[in-house]
Amino acid sequence: MSYREVYEKWCNDPYFDEASREELKALEGNEAEIEDRFYRQLEFGTGGLRGVIGAGTNRMNIYTVRQATQGLANYIISQNGQEKGVAIAHDSRRMSPEFAREAALCLNANGIRAYVFDSLRPTPELSFAVRELSGIVITASHNPREYNGYKVYWEDGAQITPPHDKNILAEVAKVTEFSAVKTMEEDDARAEGLFQVIGTDFDDRYVAKLKEQSI
């Protein structure tokens, strides 16, 4: 499918929310921008995703975040890790809370419990949390404000390393159709105990461990 055909699909398919479709329709006539948004899938590298926020397959949005999370969920299930759950933290960038929520609900729809921090947290605290779980951080680190990102952490508290990095990348690459991506309503996920909010309890445990490291 050409980038133009994918663009037309996003503009007209009711699967995509109205705001995204209107954003894309407003680009009609700007062929360079349309091509840049749709000439490829946003690449999932060894650390995760990073890109400019906006509608399109080559942008950071709820659809590309869900797509990456579906691949991660498939890998977690293949490793029999669904019982442990996934911690999710985010920074103060635009769309970070929304991306964290969408990642959680995709995991929930795959039967994986998500532990979502109640507000922004530093990456080291997520690393602390994932010593007991896997983890996702929504952040673009040092990149400009129009960017956001998605980083995957494993149970050692570090970003994914071999063999997990290449295996997760392979699973994400298999999710080529948005119809294969699962999600669910937050109220249903909470009722089933799959969407859990964490806050000061983890903060207190994290600070206590930090104090143990003081010299």
Secondary structure, DSSP 4 states (H G I P E B T S, - for coil): --HHHHHHHHHH-TTS-HHHHHHHHTTTT-HHHHHHHHSSPPP--SSEEEEEBSSSTTSBSHHHHHHHHHHHHHHHHHTT-TTT-EEEEE-SSTTHHHHHHHHHHHHHHTT--EEEESS---HHHHHHHTTTSEEEEE--TTS-TTEEEEEEE-TTSSB--TTHHHHHHHHHHH---GGG-----HHHHHHTT-EEEE-HHHHHHHHHHHHHT--
